[in-house]
Amino acid sequence: MTRRHSSRRVTDRARLLNDSRTLKASNKNVNLRAPGLTYAGCEVMHSTKETSMLRISVLQQQVRGSRARMFWLIGSLFVLAVSSGAHAGGLDHPITPTDSGIWARKYTLGLEYAVIGTELGGALWLGGESELGRTFWQTIDSSIFSSATAQGMKWASGRKRPSQTSNPNEWFKGGQSFPSGEVTLQASFVTPFIVNYADRDPWVWALEILPAYDAVARVKQGAHWQTDVIAGWALGTGFGYFAAKNKAPYILSVMPHGFMVGMHANW
């Protein structure tokens, strides 16, 4: 009987000692555990410096992927539009210019200035903390990058405007017809709103009226060929889509913190 009690005591002590060691080891692991990062369904535990480096690497890969898709889109648009312009079979054709009614130049200029003012005003007033404010900043990203790309394509293609020639195949002649910069602007403005809100508010698709109107007006004014406005619409839409998928707008990210909060916070 004495031996049994002694054996039980030794066993209990061994269990208590093992539990104590396990608890200490667990506490030590918890205390020394570095912040982790969940990536591809796995939790990676490492030092804070390593975590930061890995996050930066992931972000860089995402940016490179977005840039590659964007360059692919731009190149495809350029090749397809040049090809369609050269072999459109009647798609590109001169029309009698008009500057009257709703197609008057003063209205398309007014629309251009209104869109730029709305973008800047909405972004500065709302900041980037709300969904609507972030969408306005995405439109700024979209408009700036798409407009710069459109201007580069104008210089590269050198296509003459309908007001300069009746031949739509006058490429690389120092013109700036392809693509339409104003249609690019309109499409780049409306697309982030459509991407972010169309699933909840289908009426937002009505914003496509802006690039549609501008496209028709610019052709009727004799400022662009038909494929110019089609390419501009596609270019602005492409940049608008990529901008809307980027939840941290580029322009906002380099601005002081006050722009993130927005002017409305001071009123």
NUDREN-848693 format. One line per field, with one value per residue (C-alpha): residue number from 1; x, y, z. Coordinates in nm, 2 decimals, always signed. Layout:
resi	(NUM, ...)
x	(X, ...)
y	(Y, ...)
z	(Z, ...)
This chain:
resi	(1, 2, 3, 4, 5, 6, 7, 8, 9, 10, 11, 12, 13, 14, 15, 16, 17, 18, 19, 20, 21, 22, 23, 24, 25, 26, 27, 28, 29, 30, 31, 32, 33, 34, 35, 36, 37, 38, 39, 40, 41, 42, 43, 44, 45, 46, 47, 48, 49, 50, 51, 52, 53, 54, 55, 56, 57, 58, 59, 60, 61, 62, 63, 64, 65, 66, 67, 68, 69, 70, 71, 72, 73, 74, 75, 76, 77, 78, 79, 80, 81, 82, 83, 84, 85, 86, 87, 88, 89, 90, 91, 92, 93, 94, 95, 96, 97, 98, 99, 100, 101, 102, 103, 104, 105, 106, 107, 108, 109, 110, 111, 112, 113, 114, 115, 116, 117, 118, 119, 120, 121, 122, 123, 124, 125, 126, 127, 128, 129, 130, 131, 132, 133, 134, 135, 136, 137, 138, 139, 140, 141, 142, 143, 144, 145, 146, 147, 148, 149, 150, 151, 152, 153, 154, 155, 156, 157, 158, 159, 160, 161, 162, 163, 164, 165, 166, 167, 168, 169, 170, 171, 172, 173, 174, 175, 176, 177, 178, 179, 180, 181, 182, 183, 184, 185, 186, 187, 188, 189, 190, 191, 192, 193, 194, 195, 196, 197, 198, 199, 200, 201, 202, 203, 204, 205, 206, 207, 208, 209, 210, 211, 212, 213, 214, 215, 216, 217, 218, 219, 220, 221, 222, 223, 224, 225, 226, 227, 228, 229, 230, 231, 232, 233, 234, 235, 236, 237, 238, 239, 240, 241, 242, 243, 244, 245, 246, 247, 248, 249, 250, 251, 252, 253, 254, 255, 256, 257, 258, 259, 260, 261, 262, 263, 264, 265, 266, 267)
x	(+0.00, +0.28, +0.46, +0.14, +0.10, +0.46, +0.43, +0.12, +0.30, +0.59, +0.36, +0.16, +0.48, +0.61, +0.28, +0.28, +0.64, +0.56, +0.25, +0.45, +0.72, +0.46, +0.29, +0.62, +0.71, +0.37, +0.40, +0.75, +0.63, +0.35, +0.57, +0.84, +0.60, +0.65, +0.37, +0.27, +0.13, -0.13, -0.04, -0.19, -0.39, -0.08, +0.03, +0.39, +0.56, +0.88, +1.03, +0.88, +1.15, +1.09, +0.72, +0.76, +0.99, +0.75, +0.46, +0.66, +0.75, +0.39, +0.28, +0.55, +0.44, +0.08, +0.19, +0.41, +0.12, -0.12, +0.14, +0.19, -0.19, -0.21, +0.07, -0.08, -0.42, -0.27, -0.06, -0.36, -0.58, -0.31, -0.26, -0.63, -0.73, -0.45, -0.55, -0.92, -0.84, -0.64, -0.89, -1.22, -1.41, -1.61, -1.60, -1.37, -1.52, -1.55, -1.87, -1.99, -1.88, -2.13, -2.10, -2.47, -2.72, -2.61, -2.30, -2.16, -1.80, -1.89, -2.09, -1.81, -1.57, -1.81, -1.85, -1.47, -1.42, -1.72, -1.57, -1.23, -1.39, -1.61, -1.32, -1.10, -1.38, -1.52, -1.17, -1.06, -1.38, -1.45, -1.09, -1.01, -1.16, -1.51, -1.60, -1.73, -1.42, -1.19, -1.38, -1.32, -0.95, -0.96, -1.11, -0.82, -0.57, -0.76, -0.79, -0.43, -0.27, -0.51, -0.48, -0.10, -0.12, -0.36, -0.12, +0.17, -0.03, -0.12, +0.25, +0.34, +0.06, +0.07, -0.27, -0.42, -0.77, -1.07, -1.03, -0.68, -0.75, -1.03, -0.82, -0.85, -0.52, -0.29, -0.08, +0.26, +0.21, +0.25, -0.12, -0.28, -0.62, -0.57, -0.71, -0.96, -0.83, -1.17, -1.35, -1.07, -1.13, -1.50, -1.46, -1.19, -1.42, -1.73, -1.57, -1.46, -1.81, -1.96, -1.72, -1.77, -2.15, -2.31, -2.39, -2.58, -2.71, -2.76, -2.87, -2.50, -2.46, -2.64, -2.31, -2.19, -2.40, -2.11, -1.85, -2.12, -2.23, -1.87, -1.77, -2.06, -2.00, -1.63, -1.70, -1.97, -1.74, -1.49, -1.22, -1.19, -1.24, -1.47, -1.20, -1.04, -1.33, -1.38, -1.01, -1.04, -1.35, -1.18, -0.86, -1.04, -1.25, -0.94, -0.76, -1.08, -1.12, -0.77, -0.79, -1.11, -0.95, -0.67, -0.80, -0.51, -0.52, -0.17, -0.21, -0.37, -0.09, +0.17, -0.04, -0.02, -0.26, -0.49, -0.60, -0.70, -0.93, -1.08, -1.18, -1.52, -1.36, -1.28, -1.63)
y	(+0.00, +0.24, +0.16, +0.24, +0.58, +0.66, +0.57, +0.78, +1.08, +1.05, +1.02, +1.33, +1.53, +1.44, +1.55, +1.88, +1.94, +1.86, +2.09, +2.37, +2.34, +2.33, +2.65, +2.83, +2.74, +2.85, +3.18, +3.23, +3.16, +3.40, +3.68, +3.63, +3.58, +3.84, +3.99, +3.76, +3.79, +3.58, +3.52, +3.26, +3.10, +3.04, +3.24, +3.33, +3.42, +3.62, +3.94, +4.29, +4.38, +4.06, +4.12, +4.47, +4.35, +4.07, +4.31, +4.55, +4.26, +4.16, +4.51, +4.55, +4.23, +4.36, +4.70, +4.53, +4.30, +4.60, +4.79, +4.49, +4.46, +4.83, +4.84, +4.54, +4.71, +5.03, +4.85, +4.64, +4.95, +5.12, +4.83, +4.76, +5.12, +5.18, +4.86, +4.96, +5.31, +5.17, +4.90, +5.02, +4.98, +5.29, +5.31, +5.62, +5.87, +6.24, +6.42, +6.78, +6.95, +7.14, +7.37, +7.43, +7.30, +7.06, +6.97, +7.32, +7.34, +7.56, +7.27, +7.01, +7.25, +7.32, +6.95, +6.91, +7.19, +7.07, +6.71, +6.84, +7.07, +6.80, +6.56, +6.81, +6.95, +6.61, +6.47, +6.78, +6.82, +6.45, +6.33, +5.96, +5.81, +5.75, +5.53, +5.82, +6.03, +5.75, +5.70, +6.07, +6.02, +5.71, +5.93, +6.17, +5.88, +5.76, +6.09, +6.20, +5.87, +5.81, +6.17, +6.15, +5.82, +5.96, +6.26, +6.02, +5.82, +6.14, +6.22, +5.86, +5.81, +6.16, +6.11, +6.41, +6.54, +6.54, +6.92, +6.87, +6.60, +6.39, +6.08, +5.89, +5.70, +6.00, +5.85, +5.97, +6.31, +6.52, +6.54, +6.48, +6.32, +5.97, +5.91, +6.17, +6.32, +6.46, +6.13, +5.96, +6.21, +6.15, +5.77, +5.78, +6.00, +5.78, +5.44, +5.43, +5.52, +5.25, +4.99, +5.08, +5.14, +4.96, +4.64, +4.84, +5.13, +5.02, +5.37, +5.48, +5.32, +5.64, +5.82, +5.66, +5.92, +6.17, +5.99, +5.89, +6.25, +6.37, +6.11, +6.20, +6.57, +6.56, +6.37, +6.61, +6.90, +6.76, +6.73, +6.35, +6.03, +5.77, +5.53, +5.82, +5.85, +5.47, +5.44, +5.73, +5.57, +5.23, +5.39, +5.60, +5.29, +5.08, +5.32, +5.39, +5.02, +4.97, +5.29, +5.16, +4.83, +5.01, +5.08, +5.31, +5.59, +5.68, +6.06, +6.06, +5.84, +6.10, +6.39, +6.52, +6.37, +6.66, +6.56, +6.21, +6.37, +6.62, +6.99, +6.90, +6.80, +7.16, +7.28)
z	(+0.00, +0.09, -0.23, -0.43, -0.26, -0.32, -0.69, -0.73, -0.56, -0.80, -1.10, -0.99, -0.93, -1.27, -1.43, -1.24, -1.34, -1.71, -1.70, -1.55, -1.81, -2.09, -1.95, -1.92, -2.27, -2.39, -2.22, -2.35, -2.70, -2.67, -2.53, -2.79, -3.07, -3.34, -3.54, -3.82, -4.17, -4.33, -4.69, -4.93, -4.65, -4.42, -4.12, -4.14, -3.80, -3.81, -3.69, -3.75, -4.00, -4.20, -4.19, -4.33, -4.60, -4.70, -4.71, -4.93, -5.16, -5.20, -5.27, -5.53, -5.70, -5.71, -5.86, -6.12, -6.21, -6.24, -6.45, -6.68, -6.74, -6.80, -7.05, -7.22, -7.24, -7.38, -7.64, -7.75, -7.79, -7.99, -8.23, -8.27, -8.32, -8.58, -8.76, -8.75, -8.87, -9.17, -9.26, -9.12, -9.44, -9.38, -9.00, -9.03, -9.27, -9.29, -9.21, -9.24, -8.93, -8.71, -8.42, -8.34, -8.09, -7.83, -8.03, -8.00, -7.88, -7.59, -7.44, -7.47, -7.32, -7.04, -6.97, -6.96, -6.71, -6.50, -6.47, -6.37, -6.11, -5.98, -5.94, -5.76, -5.55, -5.44, -5.35, -5.16, -4.97, -4.88, -4.84, -4.87, -4.56, -4.69, -4.99, -5.19, -5.11, -5.21, -5.53, -5.62, -5.56, -5.78, -6.06, -6.02, -6.06, -6.36, -6.52, -6.47, -6.59, -6.88, -7.00, -6.99, -7.18, -7.44, -7.50, -7.55, -7.80, -7.98, -8.02, -8.12, -8.37, -8.53, -8.69, -8.86, -8.76, -9.00, -9.00, -9.15, -9.41, -9.56, -9.55, -9.22, -9.29, -9.24, -8.96, -8.84, -9.00, -8.69, -8.61, -8.27, -8.35, -8.20, -7.94, -7.82, -7.50, -7.39, -7.44, -7.24, -6.96, -6.95, -6.94, -6.68, -6.46, -6.47, -6.46, -6.09, -5.98, -6.20, -6.07, -5.71, -5.71, -6.00, -5.81, -5.54, -5.75, -6.12, -6.21, -6.19, -6.54, -6.67, -6.62, -6.94, -7.11, -7.05, -7.27, -7.52, -7.57, -7.58, -7.84, -8.07, -8.03, -8.10, -8.42, -8.53, -8.46, -8.71, -8.43, -8.44, -8.64, -8.52, -8.41, -8.22, -7.98, -7.95, -7.85, -7.61, -7.45, -7.41, -7.28, -7.01, -6.91, -6.88, -6.65, -6.46, -6.39, -6.26, -6.05, -5.89, -5.80, -5.62, -5.27, -5.19, -5.46, -5.58, -5.58, -5.23, -5.09, -5.16, -5.02, -4.66, -4.41, -4.43, -4.78, -4.64, -4.38, -4.62, -4.59, -4.46, -4.13, -4.06, -4.10)
